Amino acid sequence: MSAPGAALPRRQAGGSGPASQLLLALVCGGYATGAAFGWGSSELASAMGDFGLGGAAALAAVSCFWYGRTHKTRFRLAWLLFAASSAMAGLGNTVWGWYEVVLDERVPTPSPADFCFLLFAPPAIIGLLVLARRPVTRAGWVCLALDAWLTGGSLLTLSWSLALAHTAHFQGETVAHAALSLAYPLLDIALVSMVLALHFRRSTANRSAINTAIAALALTVLCDALFTSPLLRSHYRSGQILDAGWFAGYMLMAYAPWVAREEGDDAAAPARTVQHLHHPSRPIAGSLAALTPYLAAAVCTLGILYNVLDGHHVDQVVLFTGCTVVLALVIRQGIMLLDNISLTQELAQKENHFRSLVQGSSDVIMIAAPTGILRYVSPAAAGVYGREAEELVGSELASLIHPEDLGRVVHEVRRFLAAPPAEEPTTRIECRFRSGTGDWLNVESTVNRHHGGLIFNSRDVTERVRLQAQLQHTAEHDPLTDLPNRALFTKRVQQALAGRRATDAGTAVLFIDLDGFKAVNDTVGHQAGDELLVQAARRLQDSVRSGDSTARFGGDEFAALIIGDGTRDPAAREYRIHEIADRLRLTLSQPYRVEGGTEVRVAASIGVAFAEPGITPGALMRNADLAMYRAKQAGKGRVELYAPQMQADVVRRAELATRLRTALHDGEFALLHQPVVELQTGRVTAVAAQPRWRSAQGILFTPAEYLRVAESERGDEAARSAELGRWTVEKAVEQAAHRCRAGHPVPVYVQLSATRLMDKSLPPKYLEGLLIHHGLPSGALVLELSGSDPRVPLDELECRLVTLRRLGVRIALDGFGSGYAAISALRRLPIDTLKLDRGLVDGVVESARLHKITAGLLRIATDLGMQSVAEGVDVPEQALALRAMGCTHGLGKAFAGPLDEHRLRYALDLGSYPVPRSVDGVNVLVGGALPGPAIMPSGARSGAAGGAGSLAHAPLRSNNETPVPPA
C-alpha cells in the first residue's frame, strides 16, 4: 500500500527523446535544403531524388518490419503492412532511379515503377483498418463503410471537377496510360478517405505512434496528389523540392514505431482513468468524428456547385458520385436514427432498472465529490442511518465519520485513488458512522471510482462487529470466572517480554493452585466449587494492580502477571514479589461462603518465576509452574521462588521415567525376596517380594528411587507404573508357585498401593485367574496395602479386599502407626497382618516414648488377633525389644537382606535363622544355623555352622543385600 504522495511504480516506456527528434528534423531539413538548391548538379539531384527516396523508404520498411517482429503487440500486423507499403515505395523509387541515373533514359509510361507505386496504397489502407477501433455491432461496420465512401466520394467529386475529368478525356493517350493516370489519384483518394475516416476512430493505445504514422501517410498522399497534377507533373524532375515531402513522409514512417513503446490498453488505461478522474476531457474528438460525414457531403456539394456556377456541363461521374454520396448520407442518417432510438430505449430501461435496484437496496449508496461533499444518497439511509437522504446530501463525508477512524479512512481513499484501477478496481473500508440518534454505527463500505468522485456502497455491520467482539472475548476468557484464559495470558506475557516492557526489571509470573479444592467439590458439591472459584477469581483480580494481569488456566489453577517497577536490586525485587505473592496467598486462603451459607476453606500454593533477560514466555510460565509444584510438595499453602535446580530435578526425573519405560520392555527388572522371620523361633514363615532394576548401564536402582518416579507421574506414566505393578504381582505369583512345587510353600508378600489396587488394570478376576493359572494355594499370596491416599474411598476399597479374601488372598496393612489413615484402615478394612512402620522400629531401642507407642500398637494387633511384622529390623537389640513387646515376625538386615532365587532356596532349605537371646544381659544367638558362608558371622567356624554352641558368643552382623546376578 502506497502512502499518499509516494511515487507509484510505473512501467518505463522506452521511446524517442529530444535527441532522436532533433536528428530526424536535421536529416529532413538537410534533404529539403539540398533539394531547394538543386544539390549542386543534375546528376546528384537525380541520384538523391531516386535512390535517396528509395533508401528512405527502405529504412521505413526495415524499421516497421523489425518493430513488428520484435514486439508482441496487437498492432503488430499494422506495422508489418506499413513495412510492405514502404518496401513497395522504395522498390518503385529504385526502379525509377535505374532508368534515370543508371541507364540515363526517360522513364517509360507505364513502367515497373508505376506498378510498385500503385501497390503502395493497399497495404497502407489495410494497416489503417487494423489501427482503427473495430465496431462492436453490424450497424457500426455499415456506418464505417458509409463514412469511408462519403469521404472518398466527396474527394472524388472535387478531384474530378478540378482535374481528373481533363485527365480522363485526354486525347492521344493509350488505354493503359489513361488507366494509370486515373489509378494514381483514385488510390490516393481512397488512402486519404481512410486517413480521414479513421483519424477519429483510431485506438487510444500508443496514440503518439499512430498519429506519426497517419501524418507520414498523409504527407506521402499529399505529395502524390501534387505529382499527379498536370501543372507539376509536366515540369517534374528528380531531386526537386517535391521529393523532400516524400522523403519526410518515409522518414516519419521509419520513426513512427519508436515514438513511444506501446503499453497496450491494460497498462495505459489506469493512468488515463486516474487522470480523467481529476481532469475530465471535453468530447472534442467525438464531435469531430460525428461531423465527418456531413463535412464530406458539404465537399461533394461544393464540387457540383463549382461545375454549375462555372458554366460547365455537369459530368456524369460527378452526378453519379454526388447521388451516391447523398444516398449514403441518408442511409447513414437512418441507421444512426434507428440506433439512437434503440440506445435511448435501452438506456431508459437500464436507468429504470438501476433506479429500482438503488432505491430498493437495503445498502446505502452514496456518491461523493472529490471534495468529500455527498452529491447523492439513496433512500435506504433512513432505515440504516436513521437520517433522511435529503438531510445527508450536501454534507461533508468527513463530518459523519468517527474522529478516531477519519485518518485511516482518508489514507485508504488516497491509496485507492493512486492504485491502478485494473489491479484494484474496488476497496473495502470499515469505520464508525454517526446515526440520526447520535450513536456510532459500524459501517462497512465498498468503494468504487466514479467520474469526478467515489461511490460508497455501505451497510450496517454493528451486530456483526458486536458478535465478533463477543466471540473474541469468549475465545480468550474463562467462561466461569471471566478471567483471561491461558491463550490470552500467554499473549500478554509475550507482550510484557517484548518492546519497551523488556527493560522493566522485576516482571514476574505467579502460578497459583488452590489446595483442598477437590475436597470442596466432593463434600459440598460442584456448584459450591464453582462459586468458590468465582470468588477466588474476584479476590485475585482485586488484589493486583491495574497494569497487572490475572488468568484462570482451568480447574483450580490461576496465574498472575506482575509488571516490574524497574527495581534493579535482586534482593529488593524478590522481597517485593514475595510480599505480593504472600498477600495473595493470605487473601485466597480466607474462608469462602458458598451455596447454602456453608463456610469452606482452601489454601493456596504459589510458584513465582522472574523474567530474566532473554527468557521466552513458555520458559517463564514453565518455571512458575515448577515452582508451584515444589510449593505443593513442600507442604502446600506456601510460596516458592523458582530456582534452576528445580528444572534440573525435573529433567533428571524425566530421564529416569524414560529409562523406566524402556526397562519394562527390555526385561531389565529382577525380583528379589527378603525372608520374613518368626522372632520367637527364627523360622522363615514368608518372603517379601521386592523388585529391583539393573539398568543397561549397570546401575542398580532401589524401589526408593524408581517407584517414587513411577507413582508420582501422571497420564501415560501412571499407566507405566500400573504395568510395573502387574509385572511384580505376576512374577511373585509365578516364583511362589515354583517354590511350592519344589517343597517350599511359604507365602509371598507383594506390596501394592491402595490406588493401584483399585485401578482397573488389577480387577479381582485378574488375580483369581493368575492364582488358578499358576496353581498357588490359598493363603500363599499376601497383598501389602501401602499408601494412604484420601482420594480412594474406603467403602470401595473394603469391597475390593473382601472379594480378594474370598479368593484366599491375605491382606497386610503396611506402614501401621504412621498416621490417621492407618487407624481408619484398621477400623474399616479386613486386615490379617500389621506391618509396623520403619520409623517406629528405628527408634524403639533408644526412645522410651517410642517404645511405649510401639508396645501399645502391638497390643492392639494382639487383641485383634492379627499377626505383626516389624520392617527394618537391622540390629539384634531391635529384635529383642520387639519380641518382648509381643511382635511376632520381623524382617531386616538382622536376619537377611533381599536374596536372589538361588540364595533364597538355600535359606528355605535351612528353614530358620538364629535369633538373639539375652542371657545375663548379654545378647547371644540361638536357634537355627545361618544360611551358608556368605552370611555367616565373622568368627564362626566352618565346621560348626549348624551348632548352636559354636555361635553362642558370635556377635550378630547385618547382612548386606545380595547383588542381582547379571542377565
TIGUDO-793836 format. One record per residue (C-alpha): x, y, z negated; residue in one letter. Coordinates in steps of 0.05 Angstrom, whole numbers, plus 5000, padded with zeros to 4 digits. Each point is the difference from the previous one (the first is absolute). Layout:
% TIGUDO-793836
XYZA...
% end
This chain:
% TIGUDO-793836
500050005000M502850665021S499750584953A497050655026P504950365042G504649425009A502649865069A496149435032L503749475039P499050105075R502349615061R505650365033Q497950185070A505849995046G499750435061G502450635034S503150594965G501950705021P506549745030A496649535049S494950535019Q505550515012L503849505043L493749875042L498950745010A507250115021L499849435051V493550235031C502250734999G506649825033G496549625055Y495150585011A505850505004T503649585051G493749915042A498650754997A507050175027F500249445052G505449594963W505450375040G499449575063S494649655040S503349324992E500150054924L492950285000A497649395040S503749524954A497350334937M493050065029G499749265019D504849594958F499450484940G492549904999L500949255011G504849974940G495250394955A494249545019A504449394989A501950274931L492650094984A498649285023A505749714958V498050424939S492649795002C501749285016F505149954943W495150314950Y494449545022G504449384993R503250184933T493950284962H494049574982K494550525007T493049965027R502150515055F505549555024R496449875066L499150745014A507550134995W501549415045L495150275052L503250694995F506749655011A497349685064A497150675023S506750354988S503749435035A495750105063M501550754999A507549864991G499949505057L496350485045G505150564987N505749525012T497149795068V498950745017W507250154983G502449405042W497050335061Y502050714986E506849924967V502949345023V497049935070L499450765009D493449905035E493150314993R495549584956V494849665045P492650054987T497749524974P506249704967S501449484944P500850604953A492750195011D497649314978F504350054937C497250694984F492949745012L501349434950L502050524948F492850184982A496449334987P504549764942P499750704970A492450005004I499549314966I505050234947G495650594983L494149534992L504149604950V501750624960L492750234997A495249814945R495749445025R492550114997P496549534952V493449975039T498049865071R497150705006A506850284980G503549625056W494850275050V501050714975C507649925006L499349795072A495250575014L504650504967D505849765043A495750075063W497550684979L507150244992T502649665062G494050205044G500550724978S507550025017L498749655066L494750505018T504450584983L506149705035S496049815061W497250695006S506950324994L504749545038A498049285010L494750155053A505450335043H504549394989T494549515018A498550365065H507250115020F500749855073Q505649605032G501549574939E499649244998T495149644955V505649774955A502650714993H493150274986A498649454949A506750134966L498550744999S493449874965L502749464953A504950454965Y494850524977P494649494986L504649594953L502350654968D492850204990I498549324969A506050074954L498150714980V492949774988S502449454953M504750494965V494350504988L494849474983A504549634951L503450604970H494550094948F499049254992R507249814985R501649594938S501750374937T506249564989A506750295020N496950635028R506750345017S502449435045A493349965037I499750755010N507050005028T498349435049A493750365023I503950655010A505249625041A494649705045L496450665006A506450355021L501549465051T493050045029V500550755004L506449955040C496849485045D494150465013A504750575019L503949535045F493749785038T498150725012S501250175074P503150664982L505649684958L500949335035R502050325066S505650384966H502049474948Y507349814996R503249534949S503350344941G495250594998Q496650274938I494049535009L504749424985D501450314931A492649884982G500549265019W506649954963F497050304937A494049535005G504549395005Y504350234942M493950134957L497649305015M506849724980A499750404936Y492649864983A500749314965P505350264953W496550644978V497749654936A500149274981R493049745005E497249844930E493349745022G493150174974D500949624934D506250394980A497850675027A492949974975A501750104925P503950635011A494650285048R494549824951T503450334941V501550615043Q492850045023H497649974928L503750654986H499950335069H493949785041P501250135074S495050355046R497049575055P503350385057I502349375036A493149704997G496850625028S504850025060L498949275013A492550115002A500850595048L504649645049T494549715045P496550675004Y506550365018L501249495055A493050135028A501450754998A506449885041V496049605051C494950555004T505450525012L502849585057G493349985035I498850754988L506850155030Y498049675065N493250335001V502250704982L506049975048D495349845057G502849315011H495849425020H498749554940V504149385012D496549334993Q505549764953V498950604955V492449915003L500449254985F505050104944T496050574970G493649585000C503549414967T503050464948V493150304984V497049304998L505549754954A498850604955L492649864997V501149264985I505150184947R495350504968Q494549484999G504549484968I502450504948M492750214986L497949284989L506149874959D498750614957N492849794989I502349314979S505350284955L495150504969T495149444984Q505549564972E502750574959L493250164972A498949274983Q506749944966K498950654964E493349754973N503249344982H505850324963F495450514967R495849424973S506249644976L502950624965V493550224968Q498049294979G506849794974S501049934926S507050285008D501250745001V503050265065I503550674996M503850395053I505250484974A503450565039A507750064998P499250524946T496349504955G493150315009I494449495007L496450105067R495249424995Y497449564944V495149435012S493449964961P502649404960A503750504956A493750124960A499649274979G507549894990V502550664971Y493450274973G501050635042R496350215063E503949995065A498350745013E503150174934E506649675018L500650285070V504750604999G503449824935S507349824994E501649264994L505550154950A495150304951S496149344997L506049554985I502749884930H506150444987P504249404980E498549665067D500550615045L507549995010G499949265019R494250115049V503450595034V506549615006H496449405031E496250455050V506350345023R503649345007R494249725040F499850605048L507449945012A499749255015A498849765072P492649845010P501649365038A503849734940E495250264946E493150165028P496850064931T502050064927T496649864935R499850494941I497149884931E498850584953C495150294951R494450445028F495750494961R492749815000S494050454993G499549864925T507350204989G502449294990D505949715039W498449445048L505249525028N499550085076V503449595054E500750355067S502149755068T503250595037V500150065077N502750545044R495250485033H501050565050H501650594956G499549634934G498749344964L494149534989I499049714931F495649384992N499149974925S496549534952R499049974925D504449464968V499350214927T496949344979E505449615036R505550414966V496849894932R499549255014L507249985022Q502150374937A495949524958Q502949395034L507050294991Q498650124927H497349294991T506049705035A504950374955E496349974932H497949474951D492549905005P499149904924L504250564970T500750455061D507450044988L504949955059P501549285019N506849695015R500350255072A498750734982L504549974940F505649725042T499050565050K500550524944R506349674972V503050045070Q498250745004Q503150114932A506549685022L500350395066A500850725020G501050524945R497549514948R506349595009A503750524958T495149964941D504249644948A496049614950G494649725046T497649334973A494949465012V496249684943L496749315006F494749874947I496749354981D494449934948L501749444952D493949614976G495450225056F498349295019K497749864930A495250595006V497149695064N499449324968D496950234935T495950625016V498849905074G502350255067H495350604998Q503350234936A506849875032G498250455059D497850554952E506649944963L503850075066L496150625018V501450324932Q507449805004A500550325070A496850644973R504850024942R505949885045L498050545048Q498850504944D506849864969S504350195060V501350675031R496450275062S506149885044G500849274978D496249415029S496649404971T497549355032A496849334986R503049405035F494749514981G497949624938G502850344939D506250285035E500850765006F505750455023A502150724992A504850445040L503350534957I503350555040I506750224973G501150694970D507250075026G503349774935T507149765017R501849724932D498549245002P498849964926A495150585001A496649715061R499149324967E497550314936Y494950415037R497349425041I500149534941H496050514960E494850055056I499649245006A499449914925D494450514998R496549635056L500949354961R496850294938L494450325039T498349355037L500549604935S494550404965Q493449624989P495049975057Y492550024990R496849575053V493249715016E495449944940G504450444956G505249454992T506950264982E505849635032V507550115000R505549865050V507350165000A504250295057A506649735026S503650535041I506049935045G503950625022V504650085060A503650645020F500850235072A507549965009E503250315062P499149585062G494749544971I494249785043T492650024977P499649245001G506249934957A497650534951L493349674991M503249314994R504650264945N494150284961A496449345008D506049614973L500550474940A492549904986M500749244999Y506150074955R495650414952A494849455000K505249464988Q503050414943A493649994960G495050445039K497450674980G506750345013R503950435050V506049725037E504850395045L502649655061Y507249754997A503949685057P500749374959Q492549875008M500849935075Q506049554991A495849554954D494449975051V505049815054V503049464957R493249724982R497850025073A506349635021E498949494946L492749915020A502149915073T505149484980R494849664956L495349945060R505649695041T502049534944A492949714996L500449805073H507349774999D499349544940G504950364955E496049874937F501549444951A496049774939L503549894934L497049714937H501550174927Q498449474948P494850154947V502549674935V496049794939E503350384943L498849454950Q503049415038T503850315059G495949595049R498950295069V492450065006T499450435062A503950415051V499050725022A500650135075A504250615017Q501250205073P506850275021R502150345064W506949905029R500650495058S503949875063A505550454972Q500849524941G496850464949I495649654948L494050424980F496449864935T492450084993P501050654962A502850305065E495849745057Y493349844966L499650724977R500650225072V494949505025A495050184946E500750755008S499150035076E493450145033R496649805064G504149505041D505049934943E494449774953A498649455050A507449814998R499749964924S493949555004A503749575050E505849934950L495149814945G496949465044R507049735016W501849964927T493649624982V500749525058E507449864988K498949914925A494249515010V503949625053E506249914957Q495849834938A496649455040A506849735021H502349994927R493649654979C501249455050R507349964976A497649884928G500450704971H492750234993P501550664966V495250595012P502650605040V498850724981Y498750475059V499550744986Q494550405037L497450694987S492650104989A499750415064T503149445041R495649484967L493850395020M502550105070D496249665056K506449665023S499649544938L492849754996P498449434952P498849515056K507050165026Y503249794934L495349394996E502149785070G507350114982L499549574938L496349445037I504950025059H506149894955H496549554951G501850424939L496449734938P495550434956S503750454952G506549985041A499150725024L500150584951V498550705028L503450564961E495350605003L504550615000S498550745006G494650434970S497050375060D493850374976P497249985071R498849254994V493149884968P500549514942L493249695017D502449795069E506749784973L496549574947E495749665053C506249855042R503849704941L494149574980V499749725070T507449854999L499549644933R494749555029R505349805052L504749794944G504350635003V502250264932R500550754986I505650354963A499850734980L506750325014D502650614962G495649894939F500950564950G501950535051S493650414998G492550074994Y498949645066A503049354972A495450034939I493950125045S502149415044A500849564939L493050184978R496649895067R504049505041L500749244994P507449974979I503849354983D506950274985T502850674975L506850245024K503150504952L502650625032D507650045007R500050654962G497549654937L505149445006V506050465010D499150354932G496849464959V506449864961V502550714988E493450364987S495949804939A494150405027R500349655066L500849344963H493450114964K496450205065I502549395037T498049554941A493050295001G499249885074L502349284993L495049894944R494650255048I502349495052A500149454947T493150184975D497249995071L503149315012G504650245055M507149835016Q505150564995S506150095044V505450504984A503550295061E507350234997G502549564943V507450145012D503349874932V499049464947P497750504948E494050195042Q498249265008A500449894924L495950624985A494649845051L499349284978R499450234928A494350475021M496249435033G502050095073C499649335035T504150095063H505450455029G504350105061L506350405009G507549975003K500349674931A498049365037F500950095075A499550525053G496349905066P502449355032L499949745071D496449355015E506049554990H501950284932R492750014979L499349265015R506249874957Y497150404943A493349635006L503749344999D503250184934L493150224975G501950514946S504750554978Y503450074933P496350484954V503150414944P498949814927R501950394939S503949594949V502150414939D499650645040G504249735058V497049885069N501349325029V497549635062L495849384992V495849595047G501349785072G506550055038A501850575046L498549885074P506949895028G506750324994P498150625039A495950254940I503849654944M502350474945P507450114994S503349564948G495649395013A503649365018R498049675065S499749334968G494950244948A495250345047A494149624973G501649994927G496950484952A505849974952G505050215051S496050645012L498450154928A504950564993H500150245073A497550705009P493950115046L502150355065R495550345053S499849645066N501050445061N495149955057E501949445047T501850295069P495749835059V503749525045P501350275071P495049795052A
% end
